[in-house]
């Protein structure tokens, strides 16, 4: 007998059915193997040693049996008279004449967790064994093991020893190499409740999962925007502020990819125009020290005119030393004049610097609530300047102000009245440098500004995105096409706008990092943001309930994959999309990534026959995509019971008592208290219902817990009460949907999706209540309901 890990290539055999064949490499040779019989064990240790319960055996003639409670009893010649397992089965209503049940027997859900599925079916097994650099989204109905497949894939790909040489080489070339591979992954979920739920599932697969690795996208996008991509305002820096308001119109919300494409085209066009303008302005300047760089720029400006930004940057990189030397000489000349002017003022007025500091601080204090990035800040910053003291900061702002004034006079323009340079020059008044010095400073300032635009110009391709988004939004054509209204303050953005800017930065960062001339400099201080983005990438990115995320959000997640690997795995179901901005079609998925392909699985392991038929009928009546409806395994014997319906019950206490009676029936029918969820329409209904139900269930020693804001999971056999918006992806033996008629009225666009999601959380028992008459959709399914489960047999 040979043993093989399930994660190894040989482990795929465990997922095959009787009669299936597969080709494996054994001893360097390709061998075709056929599965003759299968036995799936569920090991457990007792005082009498190791045994297996719920063991599933399929014989060569394809007959399937479930053995419980003990497999080893079949092989014992002498019965251990002290063994109580057979007695326990008999007392709980088991068949006293046989040790097995024909078919695959249903295991009642007694805990709130993902179904324990140690061995995947052959389709899931093929999916999770795909190469590390694959990109795939698994589509299928609830209860098909999509999330379990994702988790098992992650676990298998973290075991480097089971990966092929090509996969191992990719890992070694990634950030941190093999040493960091085990923690270089991230999984996104739409809700915090699902995040906590998944941690337990990861633990079962022996995959350590911290809060740093399972993320809610809204929270993580804030982190990226503030701490990595410098999009959102933080202490001491300008930037956008994300608001809960909505600015985009319906057209934009339903077609975010086109909105993104319009902006990225605007950005690239703006960058190209700015670079061409700088080259043309430099070429017009009569200065002997510029002739060499003017000639060089003339030879490569053609790439800009052809729209080949990266080719321009790559060729410009050859002249960076010349640009740096020119900048230094211009800066030295300008610095000498400005230092002399400041020295004169300081020697004339001892309080000059302290007064200047006060002027600067007053301006910043008044502008704090309106702080935005100055559109010329990136052109004026001197990376080599070390600013530590307030006095040094004052000198820096003094230089910027005089240079800005000198440049404006040289170009015959006026300074912006709202900027700090205008405030400082107005304060200086007659203390400004003489006219001839300003003329000389203006010429030097023009040269420095245009040369700075060409110094590490590829970085400005990344850092100017926020500036260009402001300009994009100000465009009259853009605002009329894509916006219901513009925010009162230009620094305010909504979540979808933040997503678009994040995607823009990630895409352009990846475009740059794919170039050798950029990678060679990524350790430089000036490239710190690019390096930080590179360090944020993960070897494996996974997404649960992917269709609840917008195509832009999914593209952001895909853009967080390590460049050398690009591993992106997701799962979802178009019929379960319960967000307005969620991904709606396979076409939108293809937009996310050209490498992303879809795989469909339809075998449902969660539901009973009755509830599966109910879900199919519901899907048809709501006009859902029946292509993604579920099919039960051929050998499943889980019949279940019909759902129950309560109508026209306005009295809260009577409703609670009805729930109590149905919970009692569930416990009686299932022979134990299984996992039970009660779904309500609003967060403010969670606690009152939980408290009232706990009082009614007190005699049965059952407690109802309020899972408020999707943060609490409850414990053990608690009956859990949730706001319906939090239950996506969860699984229970019994589910009660309270106030379905109210939800139909308050959310008509999404009611059918919520009903479908709520109904498919249940494995065996489903109850629905309505304060008034049932909504039209439920009324169409009236024939599927019964009054109670009093006489039911599961």
Phi, psi and omega in degrees: 000135178244141178255144178222139175293145178297331180285342182283164178305322179295334181298341178299335179302326183295339182268353183275157179260163178303129181096345179286150176240153175210155179252125181232154176269113180234119181063031179082004181239145175280123183236133176269123181244141176244136179277122181264317179215156176226147174220115179257124184255150171237089189296144171208146183253130177236184179296339181265010179106192183283142178214182177219133174248158183051047178277132184248119181245131175240120185277176182296333177271015174069024174273131186248136178225146173251121181260124176205152005270355187223131175273322186293338178302328181296334187256003181270123177288324179243130182281133174285110186293345179268354181288123185261001186297320180292320178297317180301317180295318181296315182293332181272009176097011180291165181284118183281350185261355182211153177264008185216164174237137178290137181085186179268115183280143179285136174258121183295136179280113179253354181227155177273093182199166175296145179302134179287109182231077186298331179240123179279163174284175190294329179288316177296320180298317178297322181294311187286347177265003178302154182307153184303324185274014180286155172231121187211144168239128179269122179249138179175167182290171179298148174081015181266000179084024181297310181295319178301320179298318178300313183295317180294324177297313179303312180301318181293320182283345175280340177275091186301329183296336181267001182269154181280167185304323180295318178295318179297322179295320179297320179296317180296333180271358182273173177298122178085349177060205183295329183299325182261356188301322185294338179249000182272066177208159179209143178233133181254139177229155181282340183226154177292326180299316179295328178298314178294321181299320183288331180303319179295321179295321177296320180299321179297330179269010180058038175247106179299129182227115179261174178292346177281349186245340175247114192234146167273129188298319182301315179293318183290326178294326175296318178298312179299313184296326184268316191258343184244313190259357178054046177262314183269149181295138175224177182303123176081006180221151176281176179151180179279160172239125181279131179244159177279358180290167176243127180247326182289148179273178183299322180299316180293316183296328181272352181217055182300323177303320179292322176299315177299314182297321177299317180292315184295326174294318178300315181298312182295322178295318180296316179300315181297314180297319180296319180292317178298318179298320179295316179298315181294321179293317178298321181291338179278339184287131178269101181204124184301324183287351181264351190300320182295313182289329177298319179295318180296316181294324179299329183281341184243354182296341179302328181295324177293318182291339176268000180076022182256078184298312184298320178297321177296313180300318182296319179286325177295330181302332181292340185251015183295324178296319179295318179296318180296318180294318178297316179301319182296317182293320178294319181295318180299317180295314180295317182299321181298315180295314184291321178296320178296318180295319180291322179300319179299315181294319181293321180289334179277319181234110183296333181267011186302311183295315181295323177293321179296318177301319180296319179299315181296314181295321178297317180297315181296322180296317180290331184264357187304317183288346180243020187300121175225165179284123176295137186291348179247004181304315185291343179272339185260342185294139177248107186295336183276350183282126179261115181245116182240314186260160175301326179295319178294322177297320180296317179297320179298315180290327176299313180298316180299319183294312181295318179297318180297318179295315181297318180294319179297317179295321180297322181268002180059048178236173178251150176288150174296126185292337184269354185275162178296321178304318179294320178299317182291315182292326175295321178293322180294319178058244182282356181271009176291154176301159180298162185301319182293325177291320178297323178297315179294316178298323179298317179296316178296319182295320178299312181298316181295318182297314183289325178291323178297326178296335182263349177282121184046050186301332182296333178292325180290336173301328179271312190283343182271006183298314181297318179300317181287334176293322176300315181295321178300315183290332180286339181301130182299319180297317180294313183297324179287328183279320193244350188239139169286319180203154173265148180296154179297326178244135186294344181274354182275135175222159175263176184301315182296325176293318176301317179301318181296318180291320176300312180299319179301314181292318181294317180297315182289324175299317179295320178300318180288316183292344176282352181262134181300318184295336176277314182301329180292341183247005190294342178277349181294150180302322183292344180259021187300321180292321178295321177294320179296319177298316180300323180286342180280340181296151182235145180297327178226128175241127181235150181224124175261146182052051188299329183289350174280348179263149177289159176303326178295315180297317177297321179294324175299314181297316178298327181282359175267004180282145177302135186302321185280352184240303178068030183282118182221115180233135182218166175215154180181186184205116180302327181289344181257006182295116182243024174236144182296327184267001184299163180288130192251345188208163176295330178297318178294325177295320179295330178293327182304315180200135179293339179276343188286123175242162182250150176225133184253133172233140187232355182283118185266125180255355185269311197269156172284170179299316182298314183287329177294318177294322177298316181297321178297314181296318178301316180299319179294316183292328181273000179074026179284177180276100184291348176299332182257023175281158188269151175237135179284151175300147183305324188262010179288136177245020182276096182281314180075201182222162177289153175291162179244153185225134173240127180238159171054040177249100181273335186283119184298316182294323177293323176299315180297318179294325176297318178297318178302313182296321181290324178295321176299317179296322178299314181296319180294319183287322183271355180068005176200165176273108182276185177288131184228135176236140174242125185253128178242171189273335185221154181299326182287355177266347187295304185294313180302319180291320180298317181294316181294321182288324177300319179296320180289330184267003185303319182294339179263005182056040177243139181244137172259131183244142178274112177270071188291138178055021179066021183263333185257142179254348185075183181224149171046237184269020177301142168276125188257135180247124184234152160290134187303334183293345185262356194264005179303130175089350181275169184215134181219161175285324181226140180225134175242128181255107186264129175074043182298328181293324179293317179296321180298326181280322185278330181227067185299329183289330185246000185304314183299322179292317179298319180296317180295316179296314180298316182295325184273004171285338189271139176271321186228317188246131177225127176234141180230135178239150178223134177290328176242207178291154181295143175302162184305317183299317179289324180299325178294339182256013187306324182296344182275350187259158169231175186279320182203180180248022185303322183251016186281150173233119184287000000 
